[in-house]
């Protein structure tokens, strides 16, 4: 992360497929740059929501959470964009 310039970065997007890896990267990034905005992909939506409420400049996104409304509309027979 240091070689990539994490100390000067404004935002970091973390999107590995493993929540534990994403959490570890997030913690390391905050140590190196406490003011960085972090957008984090978490499968565990409860963990993501807790981090969003606890941490400054943190946004968690869940593929399941983003897809749920589209899935619901499709299941009800409506068209979803």
C-alpha positions in Angstrom: 0.0 0.0 0.0 2.8 2.4 0.7 4.3 1.8 -2.8 0.9 2.6 -4.2 0.8 6.0 -2.4 -1.8 5.2 0.3 -0.5 8.1 2.5 -1.6 10.6 -0.2 -4.8 8.9 -1.4 -8.2 10.4 -0.8 -10.3 7.2 -1.3 -9.6 3.5 -1.2 -12.0 1.0 -2.8 -11.6 -2.5 -1.3 -13.4 -5.3 -3.2 -11.7 -8.6 -2.5 -14.1 -11.6 -2.2 -13.1 -12.4 1.4 -14.6 -10.2 4.2 -11.6 -10.9 6.5 -9.2 -9.8 3.8 -11.2 -6.6 3.2 -11.3 -5.9 6.9 -7.5 -6.4 7.3 -6.8 -4.1 4.3 -9.2 -1.5 5.8 -7.4 -1.5 9.1 -3.9 -1.3 7.6 -5.0 1.6 5.3 -6.4 3.5 8.3 -3.1 3.1 10.2 -1.2 4.5 7.2 -3.8 7.3 6.3 -6.3 8.0 9.1 -8.2 10.5 6.9 -8.8 8.2 3.9 -12.3 7.6 2.7 -12.9 3.8 2.4 -15.5 2.1 0.3 -15.6 -1.6 1.3 -17.3 -4.6 -0.2 -18.6 -6.9 2.5 -20.7 -10.1 2.1 -21.7 -9.8 5.7 -24.2 -6.8 5.6 -24.4 -6.6 9.4 -20.7 -6.1 9.7 -20.7 -3.5 7.0 -23.6 -1.6 8.7 -21.8 -1.6 12.0 -18.6 -0.3 10.5 -20.6 2.4 8.6 -22.0 3.6 11.9 -18.8 3.3 13.8 -16.1 4.6 11.4 -15.7 8.0 9.9 -15.6 8.1 6.1 -16.5 4.5 5.6 -19.1 3.1 3.2 -19.8 -0.6 2.9 -21.5 -2.1 -0.1 -22.9 -5.6 -0.4 -23.6 -7.3 -3.7 -26.5 -9.1 -2.0 -27.9 -5.9 -0.7 -27.5 -4.1 -4.0 -29.1 -7.0 -5.9 -32.0 -7.7 -3.5 -34.4 -4.9 -4.9 -33.9 -6.0 -8.5 -34.4 -9.7 -7.5 -37.6 -8.7 -5.7 -39.0 -6.8 -8.6 -38.1 -9.6 -11.0 -39.8 -12.2 -8.7 -43.0 -10.1 -8.6 -43.1 -10.0 -12.4 -42.1 -6.4 -12.8 -39.3 -5.1 -15.0 -36.3 -3.8 -13.2 -33.6 -1.6 -14.6 
